[in-house]
């Protein structure tokens, strides 16, 4: 989620939001600001640099696949689907 701050600094907005999160261990703060990173870690949130974050996003802002897709043949795909049908539909 991307949140824009209006009428307050981005740093203050981030600190307020971290204070509202029920389980900050599930939050990731993307920032290169040392003070914000320290504050986020003190709240037990994860931090990530902007450069690291951008390595996971393509030029349109979509998240790139973290794991490359496996190349399987149509026959293998068909067999896997049949096995799944048997498991789920029986």
ABEGO torsion letter per residue (X at the ends): XBBBBBGBBAAAAAAAAAAABABAAABBBBBABAAAAAAAAAAGBBBBBAAAAAAABBAAGBBBBABBBBBBBAAAAAAAAAAAAAAAAX
